[in-house]
């Protein structure tokens, strides 16, 4: 069961016990009306800030997190994810929209079956290794260039806009999130806090080589569930 907490702008009542919460969550996480792309980032972390355990984030989630993950996917026109994260988490092509796999190196295994889906596009740069490009193309991948010296995320967002994809969802990993923050491209963060303490050397949800000027955000929604998970929605857009 999902519960509303203070500092929320959701005006609908919580779902009744035993009722399917999906329609309610779909309304709660609806994208704002906009004629320009809105980039939402979705992450999960432990209470002490670890974004993964044993190299994967999948083990942190519970039933509520997986439900919200699916709702966010269903609302997006396009999902953007680092290729290394997609392979490590065994991502599949979305049921709706497009999955963009970001890879400057094109070091994606050719046996990664998701590559061959017509709903999947590999995003790289014009300076990517030509041999790797040829190998992935022969394996059935669709490749687009966004940038000349590494992947330029603003160019990718412009690519999405030109195709009418305005509701954008990024699912990581931490280095891609850090890049988006450095380029000041993030509009929303949906953050699940798992009721776990992990310690260790796992990365934060945004993990880059260089620090950036702190970005102020506003809490617009906070949900909880019976399993102790918290689901916060933070907004940067005015």
N, C-alpha and C positions, 0 to 999 in steps of 0.2 A: 504494500500500500504506500502511495506517495503522500507526503505531508508538505504543506506550505509553511515556510518560515517567514519571519519579518523581513522587511526590505525587499519585498516582492511586488511586482506590478501586475501579476496575473490576477485577473478579476473573476475568473470562473471558480466555482467551488471544486474541492478535491474530488477525485473519483470515489464512488461508493465502494465499500469493502466488497471484494469479489468481482467487481465490474472490470471490464477491459479498459485499462488506462490509456491505450494507444490514441484514441481520438482526442482525449484531453491533452496528452503530451504534444500531439500534433499542433493543437492550437497554442499551447504554451510556448512552443519553440518555433512558431511561424516566423519567417523572415520579415523584416520591415519592408514596407512598400518603398521601392527605389527604382530609378531608371538607370542607375549605374551599378556595377558589381558590388555585392556585399560579401566580404570574405570572413567566414566564421571558422574558428579553429577549435577542434575538439580533442581533449586530452584527459587522461586519468593519472593520478599520482597518489602516493601514500600520504599519510598525515605528516610524515617527516620529509616529504618532498621527492621521494624516489619515483621516477617515471617508468621504471621497469624493474623486474626481478628476474635474475638469470637471463638477462638480455632481451626479455619480451615483456610487453605491457599487458598481453592478453590474460595473464594469470591474476591480475589485480582486480578485474571486474567481477560483478555479481549479476544477478538476473536483471535488476533495475538498470544497471549501466548498459548491459547488452540491449535492453529494450530501447533506451534512449539513443544508443548508437544507431539502431535500425531506423528510428524515427528521423534522426538528423540526416541519415543517408537518403531516406525517402523524400525529404524536402529539398534536397540539393539538385541543381542542374548539373553540377560537376564536382567530383571529389579529387582533391590534389594530395598526393602523398609521395614522400621520398621512396625511390625504388628499393633501397636497402630495407626500409621498414616494411614495404609491401611483401618482399620476398621472405623476410624473417617472420612476419605474422601470417604468411600464406594467404594474402589477399586474393579475393576472387573479383571478377567483373561485377559491377553494380547491376541491379535489375532495371534501374532507370538512370538516365544521365550518362556521363562519361567519366572514366577514371583516368586521370593524368598521373603518370609515373615520372617523377623528376629524377634525372640521372645525368650529371655532367660527364661521367666517365663511361657510361653505357655498359658498365660491368654487371649486366643482368644475366643470370643463367638462361641459356637457350631452352632448357627443359622446364622453365617456369610457364606452365600452360596458360596462365592468364594473359600472357603477351599476345596470344593469337586471337583474343576476343575483338570483335569490331567495336566494342564499347571502351577499348583501352588504347591510350595514346602515350607513347614515350616522349618525354620532353627533354631536349638536350640543347647544345649550342652548335654553331657552325664549325667550331674548332674541335669538336669531339673526334675521337679516334676513328678514322675512316674504315679500318678493318673491323672494329667492333660494330660500327654502323651497318656495314655490309652483312656481318654475321647475324645480327638481330633482324635485319630486313628479310634475309633469307629464311629466318625462323618464323616469319609471319608477323613481325611487329610493325606497327604504324609509328613513324617517327616524325616529329616536328621540331624545328629549331626556334628557340626563343632566347636570343642573345648571341654574341660573338666571342665573348671571353667568359665562359661559364654560363649557367642558366640565369637569365634575367627574369625575376618573378613578375615585375611590372609588365613586361612584354607578354608573359603568359596570361595575365589577367586581361590585357587588351585583346589577346587572341580569343579568350572566352567571351568577352563582351561582343566581339564581332560575330560570334556565332549564337548570340542571344542567351548565353549562359551567364545569368546575373547572380544566381544564388550559389555561392561557392563555399565548399567545405574542405578544409585542410585537416588531415588526420596525422600529421607529423612526418618524420620524426623530429626530435629536439633541434637538430641543426637546421632543418628547413624552417621551423618555427622561429628560430633566432634570426635567420635571414629575413623572413617576412617582417619581424619586428624592426630590424635595422633599416629596412626599406619603408617603414611606416605604412604597411599595407593591411594590417589586421584591424577589422571592425569589431569583432566579437570573439570572446573566448568562452567556450563551454567546458567547465572543469569539473570532473568527478573526483571527489576525495574519498579514497578507499579507507576503511577503518583498520588500517594496518600500519605497523612500524617495520621498516626494512633495513635501515642503516646501510652499510656497504658503500660501494662507489658507483651506484647507478646514476645516470644523468638526471638533471632537472628536465622539466618539460620544454624549456628553451635553453639550449646549450650551444653557445658559440665561442669562438676563440677570443672575440673582442667584446667588451662591455659596451652598452649603449646608454643613451640618456633614458632615465626612467620614464615609462609611459603610464600616465594616470588613467585608471579605469573606474567605471561605476557599476556597482552591483545592481542588476535589474531583476534578478530572479534567484531564489534559493529554495531548493526542494530537498527533502530527505526521504528515506524509506525505512522500513522495519528492520533492514539488515545493517543499518548504521551508516550507509553511504550518504554523502552530501553531493548535490548537483547544483553548481553555481553557474550563472550566466552573467558574464562581465561584458560591458560595452564601452567602446571608445568613441563611437560616432555620437555627435551631439544630437 
